[in-house]
């Protein structure tokens, strides 16, 4: 049986088994079937739901999605254009020494002036070095409110950014990383050494920044490093916290990110106070469901003044098994799945006019990352091989990405250039970085020629030998990547290299990656115009607790990245980004495997108007703003009977095939 059909049959059989199991439960009443209110039922597949909703606490599972709906950042972004869109703040610009906006007549950033008039210098007290910095003025939307009705003010922004920089109070390494380019510096003992956030009540006038009395609650000035991308994570990653809620509770003894919270802190974790489009209904939420209600105080609206988000209530339903969740959406127990599905399942949805199947372009790339420069205590003869660029090149050449996409991703993926910038970013994509395309047979011969000069000896099974030992590497992965790693195992046999699967576990960065205790790992990366300043440095230059897991040290590349980061000439910046792509590709350090499409499904009997959003499942903010409640009088009972009959018949027929 061909592999693709075999995988399909296995998946169908699993769902059929679930259907048989469910058949004995026909008397169960499912709330969605009879619910005529504007309530969206969303299936979430994970082991458990979070019980705490402090927005910086967790990045696992559904937690960051919920946090982003309860709280708000200053701005959001358009990934294609790199522009910042209003959120809690409505406007921003760089200012000169006199506090005047550095903008053109049309109101856009004047990059020519910024390069000559925008930078100032200061001495960093932590290292004694002189740093260039830019001054940014932010204007908050005066309509923004916390869900208790109090206004969001400049002091909330000050408090959030200030505590993010003070690890003695925050105890959150992520917050330090998000605000790394903000020149608001604390000592290790928690003493403010250099102020970089200014409001009416926090030194703006003393610094020479003008804030009128009428705008005292809505204007913030920031000092950021002289990097155009320095504002990105400050604007789009940091969820702003309410000062009046957290300041009375947080202390050195009771830190914001607290693994052993006292009763008062635990209550705040479980009853979040945010400024986002939804609020948590804590009384209705529990281990098996989370209920979100539309925040009627949310400041952003449609042009006609109606609520921006059309869905009034969201019920997130926990499923610990994917097949049970799929059956639930097909039977009408839920409206949609917040889960990316294998393309194997798409066959189940064919011919169903009551289902919307979203196949969205992927925006992240699965890469194979090499431990190119382990710490001294983790060096081995085998890992020393991976320090050799030609060994990495041979491995990269040996991987048949077209076959990988066909068999492992079942065609629902796209190849990615070795420069790791998407081809859809046409103004910035450099075709010269696409060095792993072409006939696979030719690449395979090239790979073997390279290795014949480095490890020519082989054992009786054809595996290469290093000092009499088989050349063998482990690839760190999670259970969902076993099939991918098995494919790589077969591929690399063709060049005499043995591959084994190694489980990542629950904390791979701490356990394996930052400690250099790995050979290779599977890692998803996203590079866009919005994040390249931060992410290229984090993936290819910075050492320590960064995404440069293999501790690559390549001075020329690091200098190129730093020049791209630090130039204030936008044309030059884009030119450098264009030129960096071949340099990244030719190091064969993070080898692209594929960019997976995201397959998801929703029902159309209660809601209509779904959109396919690149990089997202069907459960996304665009759909929460766009979908409309369908006619509530369609007859839930008849729909239920038809769903059950059609689903069981479809599953049975598909399984026979």
ZAMARGU-4260 file (C-alpha; in steps of 0.2 Angstrom, whole numbers, plus 5000, padded with zeros to 4 digits):
<rodrens>
0) 5000/5000/5000 | 5007/5017/4996 | 5012/5027/5011 | 5000/5041/5009 | 4985/5030/5007
5) 4991/5019/5022 | 4992/5035/5033 | 4975/5040/5027 | 4967/5024/5031 | 4975/5023/5048
10) 4968/5040/5052 | 4951/5036/5046 | 4950/5020/5056 | 4954/5029/5072 | 4940/5041/5069
15) 4928/5027/5064 | 4933/5019/5081 | 4929/5035/5089 | 4912/5036/5080 | 4908/5018/5086
20) 4912/5023/5104 | 4901/5039/5102 | 4887/5029/5095 | 4882/5022/5112 | 4880/5040/5119
25) 4866/5046/5108 | 4856/5052/5124 | 4868/5065/5128 | 4862/5083/5125 | 4875/5094/5118
30) 4872/5113/5122 | 4878/5119/5105 | 4863/5110/5096 | 4850/5120/5105 | 4860/5136/5108
35) 4852/5150/5098 | 4863/5164/5107 | 4878/5171/5099 | 4890/5158/5106 | 4904/5151/5097
40) 4909/5133/5103 | 4928/5130/5100 | 4936/5113/5102 | 4954/5114/5109 | 4965/5099/5109
45) 4978/5098/5123 | 4981/5089/5139 | 4974/5101/5150 | 4968/5119/5152 | 4977/5133/5161
50) 4970/5138/5178 | 4980/5154/5179 | 4978/5169/5167 | 4992/5181/5171 | 4997/5185/5153
55) 5016/5183/5155 | 5014/5166/5165 | 5014/5153/5151 | 5017/5151/5132 | 5010/5133/5131
60) 4994/5127/5123 | 4980/5139/5123 | 4987/5150/5136 | 4995/5164/5125 | 4979/5164/5114
65) 4968/5168/5129 | 4980/5180/5136 | 4980/5190/5119 | 4961/5191/5120 | 4960/5197/5138
70) 4974/5209/5137 | 4981/5221/5123 | 4998/5226/5116 | 5001/5244/5111 | 5000/5240/5092
75) 4998/5225/5081 | 5007/5223/5065 | 5004/5219/5046 | 5016/5206/5043 | 5017/5209/5024
80) 5020/5228/5025 | 5029/5229/5042 | 5017/5243/5047 | 5011/5245/5065 | 4992/5246/5067
85) 4983/5254/5082 | 4978/5244/5097 | 4980/5252/5114 | 4990/5266/5106 | 4984/5275/5091
90) 4999/5284/5085 | 5018/5284/5087 | 5033/5293/5079 | 5052/5296/5082 | 5056/5314/5088
95) 5071/5325/5087 | 5080/5334/5101 | 5067/5347/5102 | 5053/5334/5103 | 5046/5337/5086
100) 5040/5322/5075 | 5053/5316/5062 | 5040/5314/5048 | 5037/5318/5030 | 5023/5330/5024
105) 5012/5314/5022 | 5015/5310/5041 | 5026/5294/5037 | 5043/5292/5046 | 5056/5303/5037
110) 5070/5290/5037 | 5082/5303/5029 | 5080/5315/5043 | 5080/5301/5056 | 5097/5295/5050
115) 5104/5313/5053 | 5093/5321/5067 | 5086/5306/5076 | 5100/5298/5086 | 5107/5304/5102
120) 5121/5296/5113 | 5122/5290/5131 | 5133/5280/5142 | 5127/5263/5147 | 5130/5262/5165
125) 5130/5243/5165 | 5145/5241/5153 | 5152/5259/5151 | 5149/5259/5132 | 5142/5274/5123
130) 5126/5269/5114 | 5116/5278/5101 | 5097/5279/5105 | 5081/5285/5097 | 5067/5294/5106
135) 5049/5287/5102 | 5033/5296/5107 | 5018/5285/5109 | 5000/5292/5110 | 4987/5281/5118
140) 4969/5279/5113 | 4959/5289/5126 | 4945/5277/5124 | 4954/5262/5130 | 4947/5255/5147
145) 4951/5241/5158 | 4937/5229/5160 | 4933/5236/5177 | 4929/5253/5168 | 4945/5262/5173
150) 4955/5271/5159 | 4971/5264/5152 | 4984/5277/5156 | 5002/5281/5152 | 5006/5276/5170
155) 5000/5258/5166 | 5012/5258/5151 | 5026/5265/5162 | 5022/5251/5176 | 5022/5237/5163
160) 5038/5242/5154 | 5047/5246/5171 | 5043/5230/5179 | 5047/5220/5164 | 5065/5227/5165
165) 5066/5224/5184 | 5068/5206/5186 | 5068/5207/5205 | 5050/5211/5204 | 5045/5202/5187
170) 5055/5186/5189 | 5052/5184/5170 | 5066/5181/5158 | 5054/5183/5143 | 5049/5200/5148
175) 5068/5205/5149 | 5070/5198/5131 | 5055/5207/5124 | 5061/5224/5131 | 5080/5221/5128
180) 5081/5236/5117 | 5073/5248/5129 | 5086/5258/5138 | 5078/5257/5154 | 5091/5248/5165
185) 5090/5240/5182 | 5105/5232/5191 | 5104/5214/5197 | 5099/5220/5214 | 5084/5229/5207
190) 5090/5247/5207 | 5086/5259/5193 | 5102/5264/5184 | 5096/5272/5169 | 5078/5279/5165
195) 5071/5276/5148 | 5052/5277/5150 | 5045/5295/5153 | 5027/5301/5157 | 5020/5317/5164
200) 5022/5310/5181 | 5039/5301/5178 | 5051/5314/5172 | 5046/5319/5155 | 5047/5338/5158
205) 5064/5335/5167 | 5070/5326/5151 | 5064/5340/5140 | 5049/5331/5133 | 5033/5341/5131
210) 5017/5334/5137 | 5002/5345/5139 | 4991/5344/5154 | 4977/5338/5142 | 4987/5323/5136
215) 4996/5319/5153 | 4987/5302/5154 | 4990/5297/5136 | 5008/5301/5131 | 5023/5291/5134
220) 5041/5293/5128 | 5054/5279/5126 | 5072/5278/5124 | 5077/5264/5113 | 5093/5258/5105
225) 5097/5265/5088 | 5089/5251/5079 | 5073/5252/5068 | 5067/5236/5074 | 5069/5240/5093
230) 5051/5245/5095 | 5044/5229/5087 | 5043/5218/5103 | 5039/5233/5114 | 5024/5237/5103
235) 5018/5220/5098 | 5023/5207/5111 | 5022/5216/5128 | 5004/5214/5135 | 5000/5230/5145
240) 4996/5227/5163 | 4984/5237/5174 | 4995/5246/5187 | 4980/5248/5200 | 4978/5229/5200
245) 4996/5223/5201 | 5006/5237/5210 | 4998/5234/5227 | 5002/5215/5226 | 5019/5213/5218
250) 5035/5214/5228 | 5052/5206/5230 | 5044/5193/5241 | 5029/5191/5230 | 5035/5192/5212
255) 5024/5195/5197 | 5028/5178/5189 | 5026/5167/5204 | 5026/5149/5204 | 5020/5148/5223
260) 5007/5163/5223 | 4999/5168/5239 | 4980/5168/5240 | 4978/5186/5234 | 4990/5183/5219
265) 4981/5167/5215 | 4965/5176/5214 | 4972/5189/5202 | 4979/5175/5191 | 4962/5167/5191
270) 4952/5183/5188 | 4961/5193/5176 | 4958/5211/5173 | 4963/5216/5155 | 4959/5229/5141
275) 4957/5216/5127 | 4941/5212/5117 | 4935/5198/5129 | 4934/5195/5147 | 4935/5179/5157
280) 4919/5172/5164 | 4928/5164/5179 | 4912/5157/5187 | 4908/5147/5171 | 4926/5141/5167
285) 4934/5126/5174 | 4945/5111/5170 | 4935/5106/5154 | 4929/5123/5147 | 4934/5141/5147
290) 4921/5154/5144 | 4925/5171/5137 | 4912/5186/5135 | 4914/5200/5123 | 4921/5215/5133
295) 4908/5229/5130 | 4920/5242/5136 | 4933/5237/5122 | 4938/5253/5114 | 4940/5248/5095
300) 4924/5247/5085 | 4919/5246/5067 | 4916/5262/5057 | 4898/5263/5061 | 4902/5262/5080
305) 4896/5243/5082 | 4907/5231/5091 | 4923/5226/5082 | 4921/5208/5087 | 4905/5200/5081
310) 4905/5185/5092 | 4898/5188/5109 | 4903/5173/5119 | 4917/5160/5116 | 4916/5143/5124
315) 4933/5134/5123 | 4930/5115/5125 | 4944/5103/5130 | 4947/5088/5120 | 4962/5077/5125
320) 4961/5066/5109 | 4961/5074/5091 | 4950/5061/5084 | 4937/5064/5097 | 4937/5082/5093
325) 4936/5079/5074 | 4921/5068/5077 | 4913/5082/5088 | 4914/5095/5075 | 4907/5084/5062
330) 4893/5079/5073 | 4889/5097/5077 | 4894/5096/5095 | 4906/5111/5092 | 4907/5125/5079
335) 4926/5123/5075 | 4943/5117/5080 | 4957/5127/5086 | 4969/5114/5079 | 4980/5112/5064
340) 4975/5095/5056 | 4985/5083/5046 | 4979/5084/5027 | 4975/5066/5029 | 4959/5071/5037
345) 4953/5083/5023 | 4945/5068/5014 | 4933/5066/5029 | 4926/5083/5025 | 4923/5082/5006
350) 4905/5084/5000 | 4900/5092/5016 | 4891/5109/5013 | 4890/5112/5031 | 4908/5113/5034
355) 4921/5126/5030 | 4939/5119/5027 | 4953/5132/5029 | 4969/5128/5021 | 4980/5143/5025
360) 4998/5147/5019 | 5011/5143/5032 | 5021/5157/5039 | 5034/5147/5049 | 5047/5135/5042
365) 5052/5118/5050 | 5071/5118/5050 | 5084/5105/5055 | 5097/5114/5066 | 5114/5108/5070
370) 5124/5109/5086 | 5139/5118/5077 | 5148/5124/5092 | 5144/5115/5108 | 5151/5120/5125
375) 5168/5112/5129 | 5160/5099/5141 | 5148/5093/5128 | 5160/5091/5113 | 5162/5074/5106
380) 5170/5067/5090 | 5153/5065/5082 | 5148/5083/5086 | 5165/5089/5080 | 5159/5083/5063
385) 5144/5095/5063 | 5156/5109/5066 | 5162/5106/5048 | 5152/5116/5036 | 5154/5103/5022
390) 5146/5089/5033 | 5131/5100/5036 | 5131/5104/5018 | 5131/5086/5013 | 5116/5082/5025
395) 5106/5097/5018 | 5109/5091/5000 | 5104/5073/5004 | 5086/5078/5010 | 5073/5077/4996
400) 5061/5091/5001 | 5049/5087/4987 | 5047/5069/4993 | 5046/5075/5011 | 5032/5087/5007
405) 5023/5073/4997 | 5024/5059/5010 | 5026/5068/5027 | 5016/5084/5024 | 5005/5075/5012
410) 5007/5089/5000 | 5000/5103/5012 | 5017/5112/5013 | 5028/5123/5002 | 5047/5122/5000
415) 5057/5136/5008 | 5073/5145/5002 | 5089/5141/5012 | 5089/5160/5015 | 5073/5157/5026
420) 5063/5172/5019 | 5047/5168/5011 | 5045/5170/4992 | 5029/5179/4995 | 5039/5194/5002
425) 5043/5197/4984 | 5052/5214/4987 | 5064/5206/4999 | 5066/5188/4994 | 5083/5184/4986
430) 5082/5170/4974 | 5101/5167/4975 | 5098/5160/4992 | 5088/5146/4985 | 5103/5134/4984
435) 5095/5118/4989 | 5083/5116/4974 | 5087/5106/4959 | 5087/5087/4955 | 5089/5077/4970
440) 5100/5063/4962 | 5112/5077/4958 | 5112/5084/4975 | 5114/5066/4982 | 5130/5063/4972
445) 5137/5080/4978 | 5134/5075/4996 | 5143/5058/4995 | 5157/5067/4986 | 5159/5079/5000
450) 5158/5065/5014 | 5170/5054/5004 | 5184/5067/5008 | 5180/5068/5026 | 5174/5051/5032
455) 5177/5039/5017 | 5177/5022/5027 | 5161/5013/5028 | 5155/4997/5038 | 5146/4982/5030
460) 5129/4991/5030 | 5136/5006/5021 | 5136/5018/5036 | 5152/5029/5037 | 5164/5027/5051
465) 5174/5039/5061 | 5189/5031/5070 | 5180/5014/5069 | 5163/5020/5075 | 5147/5022/5065
470) 5143/5040/5061 | 5127/5042/5071 | 5117/5057/5077 | 5101/5060/5087 | 5088/5072/5082
475) 5078/5080/5096 | 5059/5081/5092 | 5042/5079/5099 | 5030/5065/5096 | 5022/5074/5082
480) 5039/5075/5073 | 5043/5056/5074 | 5037/5053/5056 | 5047/5068/5050 | 5063/5061/5059
485) 5060/5044/5052 | 5059/5051/5035 | 5076/5060/5038 | 5083/5043/5044 | 5079/5035/5028
490) 5086/5049/5018 | 5102/5051/5027 | 5105/5032/5025 | 5109/5036/5007 | 5124/5046/5012
495) 5130/5033/5026 | 5124/5043/5041 | 5113/5035/5055 | 5099/5045/5063 | 5089/5041/5078
500) 5074/5050/5086 | 5077/5058/5104 | 5062/5065/5113 | 5063/5083/5118 | 5053/5081/5134
505) 5044/5095/5142 | 5058/5108/5144 | 5069/5105/5129 | 5078/5123/5130 | 5083/5121/5148
510) 5087/5102/5147 | 5095/5100/5130 | 5096/5116/5119 | 5104/5129/5130 | 5116/5117/5138
515) 5122/5110/5121 | 5116/5092/5125 | 5110/5088/5107 | 5116/5084/5090 | 5102/5091/5079
520) 5084/5097/5083 | 5069/5101/5073 | 5064/5120/5076 | 5051/5131/5068 | 5056/5148/5063
525) 5047/5163/5057 | 5056/5178/5049 | 5046/5193/5043 | 5049/5211/5040 | 5043/5215/5057
530) 5054/5204/5067 | 5071/5202/5057 | 5080/5214/5068 | 5077/5204/5083 | 5075/5186/5076
535) 5090/5186/5065 | 5101/5191/5079 | 5093/5179/5091 | 5095/5164/5078 | 5112/5167/5071
540) 5122/5178/5082 | 5118/5180/5100 | 5124/5167/5112 | 5117/5161/5128 | 5098/5158/5131
545) 5093/5163/5114 | 5087/5153/5098 | 5105/5151/5092 | 5104/5133/5099 | 5119/5127/5090
550) 5129/5142/5096 | 5134/5147/5079 | 5149/5159/5079 | 5151/5167/5062 | 5159/5185/5063
555) 5155/5190/5045 | 5137/5185/5047 | 5136/5193/5064 | 5143/5210/5058 | 5131/5209/5043
560) 5116/5207/5055 | 5122/5220/5066 | 5124/5233/5052 | 5106/5228/5046 | 5100/5231/5063
565) 5108/5247/5066 | 5106/5256/5050 | 5093/5270/5050 | 5093/5271/5031 | 5078/5260/5026
570) 5084/5257/5009 | 5100/5251/5015 | 5092/5240/5028 | 5082/5231/5015 | 5097/5230/5004
575) 5107/5222/5018 | 5092/5210/5022 | 5093/5205/5004 | 5111/5201/5004 | 5111/5192/5021
580) 5100/5178/5014 | 5114/5169/5003 | 5126/5171/5018 | 5113/5162/5029 | 5110/5149/5016
585) 5128/5145/5013 | 5132/5141/5032 | 5120/5126/5031 | 5116/5129/5049 | 5097/5130/5050
590) 5092/5119/5035 | 5074/5122/5029 | 5063/5107/5027 | 5046/5114/5023 | 5033/5127/5027
595) 5018/5118/5032 | 5000/5124/5027 | 4988/5125/5041 | 4972/5114/5039 | 4957/5118/5050
600) 4939/5116/5050 | 4923/5125/5055 | 4904/5122/5054 | 4893/5134/5044 | 4876/5129/5051
605) 4877/5142/5065 | 4890/5155/5058 | 4895/5160/5041 | 4908/5172/5033 | 4924/5163/5037
610) 4940/5169/5030 | 4957/5160/5027 | 4970/5169/5036 | 4989/5165/5032 | 4998/5157/5047
615) 4982/5154/5057 | 4969/5141/5060 | 4950/5145/5057 | 4950/5151/5075 | 4958/5168/5073
620) 4954/5187/5077 | 4949/5190/5059 | 4935/5177/5059 | 4930/5183/5077 | 4927/5200/5069
625) 4919/5194/5052 | 4908/5179/5055 | 4890/5182/5057 | 4877/5171/5066 | 4866/5161/5054
630) 4848/5159/5054 | 4844/5151/5072 | 4828/5143/5066 | 4836/5130/5055 | 4831/5116/5066
635) 4844/5109/5078 | 4836/5092/5079 | 4835/5089/5061 | 4852/5095/5058 | 4858/5083/5072
640) 4850/5068/5064 | 4857/5072/5047 | 4874/5076/5054 | 4875/5059/5063 | 4869/5049/5048
645) 4880/5058/5035 | 4896/5057/5046 | 4894/5039/5050 | 4891/5035/5032 | 4906/5045/5026
650) 4917/5037/5039 | 4912/5020/5035 | 4914/5022/5016 | 4931/5031/5018 | 4938/5017/5029
655) 4933/5004/5017 | 4943/5013/5004
</rodrens>
